[in-house]
């Protein structure tokens, strides 16, 4: 019995980093869609998951990258937002959402939607985000791709785009579909991470079983 308990303890210790990695991989602040078109009016969805234990996400600030002019913010129940404007042009430089209640628990996420026009010469949009927790700690999602806290990047491709003719962003069905597609890709990545952890556990158990028989 004691030997079996030791074996289970070893398996648990080996699995913990795998599940921790899977959780971290799915908990980045991201902006959808991952690709847009030069000169287009686009709806961007800022997806904010909460990942820390015993604290909640109470705020998130997203800086508006060069290459896009944000002019609309969708109201969000339970959250208020503030706009930082450039002193000279009055362009939106950042948007900050603050929870009016407890905020997001560890197993929760939400989307904040903004819209605007992509510049005709934009190549990519780098969205830097700052996630604030109820204990006043801040996670800065500003790093390069592959880092622990990467900024979300939207690629921009060449092509003609249609607007509403009045300088206001048009929320198109294509933009909605792109945002949903980006979310689906994230979910697939998360499932694959969990699958990898399960396979790793199975391999470890099989290895321990063979050693016992030997």
C-alpha positions in Angstrom: 0.0 0.0 0.0 2.8 2.4 1.0 4.6 1.6 -2.3 1.5 2.3 -4.3 1.0 5.7 -2.5 4.6 6.6 -3.3 4.1 5.7 -7.0 0.9 7.9 -7.1 2.9 10.7 -5.5 5.6 10.5 -8.1 2.9 10.5 -10.9 1.2 13.6 -9.4 4.5 15.5 -9.1 5.3 14.7 -12.7 1.9 15.8 -14.0 1.7 19.1 -12.1 4.1 21.0 -14.5 2.1 19.7 -17.5 -1.2 20.9 -16.2 0.3 24.2 -15.1 1.7 24.7 -18.5 -1.6 24.0 -20.2 -3.3 26.5 -17.9 -0.8 29.2 -18.5 -0.9 28.6 -22.3 -4.6 29.4 -22.4 -4.5 32.4 -20.1 -3.0 35.2 -22.2 -4.7 38.5 -22.9 -5.4 38.4 -26.6 -7.0 40.6 -29.3 -9.1 39.1 -32.1 -9.1 38.8 -35.0 -5.5 37.8 -35.6 -5.6 39.2 -39.2 -7.2 42.2 -40.7 -7.0 44.3 -43.9 -5.4 47.6 -44.7 -8.0 50.4 -44.8 -10.8 48.3 -43.3 -13.2 49.2 -40.5 -12.7 46.4 -38.0 -14.2 45.2 -34.7 -11.5 44.1 -32.3 -12.3 41.8 -29.3 -10.0 42.0 -26.3 -10.2 38.6 -24.6 -9.2 38.7 -20.9 -9.0 35.4 -18.9 -8.3 35.5 -15.2 -5.6 33.0 -14.0 -4.5 33.8 -10.5 -5.7 32.0 -7.5 -7.5 33.8 -4.6 -7.6 37.1 -6.5 -9.8 38.5 -9.3 -9.1 40.5 -12.4 -10.4 43.9 -11.6 -9.0 45.9 -14.6 -7.3 45.8 -17.9 -5.7 48.5 -20.0 -5.0 48.1 -23.7 -2.8 50.6 -25.6 -4.0 51.4 -29.1 -1.1 50.5 -31.6 0.0 52.8 -34.4 -1.8 51.7 -37.5 -5.4 51.8 -36.2 -7.7 54.6 -35.1 -10.2 53.5 -32.5 -13.4 55.5 -32.4 -16.0 53.2 -30.7 -16.2 51.2 -27.4 -19.0 48.7 -26.8 -20.5 49.1 -23.3 -20.0 46.2 -21.0 -22.3 45.4 -18.1 -20.5 45.4 -14.8 -17.5 47.3 -16.2 -16.8 51.0 -16.8 -14.2 52.3 -19.3 -11.9 55.3 -19.6 -10.3 56.6 -22.7 -6.8 58.1 -22.8 -6.7 60.7 -25.6 -3.7 62.3 -27.4 -3.5 65.9 -26.3 -3.0 67.2 -29.8 -5.1 65.0 -32.1 -7.6 63.6 -29.5 -7.0 60.2 -30.9 -7.6 57.3 -28.5 -4.3 56.1 -27.1 -5.6 53.5 -24.7 -8.7 52.1 -23.2 -9.0 51.0 -19.6 -11.8 48.8 -18.3 -12.4 48.6 -14.6 -14.8 46.2 -12.8 -17.6 47.7 -10.9 -18.0 44.6 -8.9 -15.7 41.7 -7.8 -14.2 41.2 -11.3 -13.2 37.9 -12.9 -12.4 34.8 -10.9 -9.7 32.3 -11.8 -12.0 30.2 -14.0 -13.6 33.1 -15.8 -13.0 35.3 -18.8 -14.7 38.0 -20.8 -14.4 40.0 -24.1 -14.2 43.7 -24.5 -15.1 45.1 -27.9 -13.7 48.1 -29.7 -13.9 49.2 -33.3 -12.0 51.5 -35.6 -10.3 52.0 -39.0 -7.0 50.3 -39.9 -4.5 52.5 -41.6 -3.9 52.1 -45.4 -0.2 51.4 -44.8 -0.4 49.3 -41.6 1.7 46.1 -41.5 0.9 44.7 -38.0 -0.9 45.9 -34.9 0.9 45.1 -31.5 -1.6 45.4 -28.6 0.1 45.9 -25.3 -2.1 45.0 -22.3 -1.9 45.5 -18.5 -4.0 43.2 -16.4 -4.7 44.4 -12.8 -5.7 42.0 -10.0 -7.6 42.7 -6.8 -4.4 42.5 -4.8 -3.1 45.4 -6.9 -0.6 43.3 -8.8 -0.2 44.0 -12.5 0.7 41.5 -15.3 2.2 43.3 -18.3 1.4 41.6 -21.6 4.0 43.5 -23.6 6.7 41.0 -24.5 7.7 39.4 -27.8 6.1 36.3 -29.2 7.3 33.3 -27.2 7.9 35.2 -24.0 6.1 34.5 -20.7 3.9 37.5 -21.2 3.6 38.3 -25.0 1.7 41.2 -26.5 -1.1 40.1 -28.8 -0.4 40.8 -32.5 -2.8 41.3 -35.4 -1.3 40.9 -38.9 -2.4 43.3 -41.5 -2.7 42.3 -45.2 -3.1 44.5 -48.3 -6.6 44.8 -49.8 -9.5 47.0 -50.4 -12.1 47.3 -47.6 -15.6 48.8 -47.4 -16.8 51.1 -44.7 -20.1 52.8 -43.9 -19.2 56.0 -45.8 -19.5 58.3 -42.7 -16.1 57.7 -41.0 -17.7 55.4 -38.4 -16.6 51.8 -38.1 -18.9 49.2 -39.6 -19.2 46.0 -37.6 -19.3 43.4 -40.4 -20.2 39.8 -40.3 -16.7 39.0 -41.5 -15.2 40.7 -38.5 -17.5 38.7 -36.2 -16.5 35.5 -37.9 -12.8 36.3 -37.6 -13.1 36.9 -33.9 -15.0 33.7 -33.4 -12.4 31.8 -35.5 -9.6 33.2 -33.3 -11.4 32.1 -30.2 -11.9 28.6 -31.6 -8.1 28.3 -32.4 -7.3 29.2 -28.8 -9.7 26.6 -27.5 -8.1 24.0 -29.8 -4.7 24.9 -28.5 -5.9 24.5 -24.9 -7.4 21.0 -25.7 -4.2 19.9 -27.4 -2.2 21.0 -24.3 -4.5 18.9 -22.1 -4.3 16.0 -24.4 -0.5 16.2 -24.3 -0.6 16.2 -20.5 -2.8 13.1 -20.5 -0.5 11.3 -23.0 2.5 12.2 -20.9 0.7 10.8 -17.8 -0.1 7.5 -19.6 3.5 7.1 -20.8 4.8 7.7 -17.2 2.3 5.1 -15.8 3.3 2.6 -18.4 7.0 3.2 -17.7 6.5 2.7 -13.9 4.4 -0.5 -14.5 7.2 -2.0 -16.7 9.8 -1.2 -14.1 7.7 -2.9 -11.4 7.3 -6.1 -13.6 11.0 -6.1 -14.3 
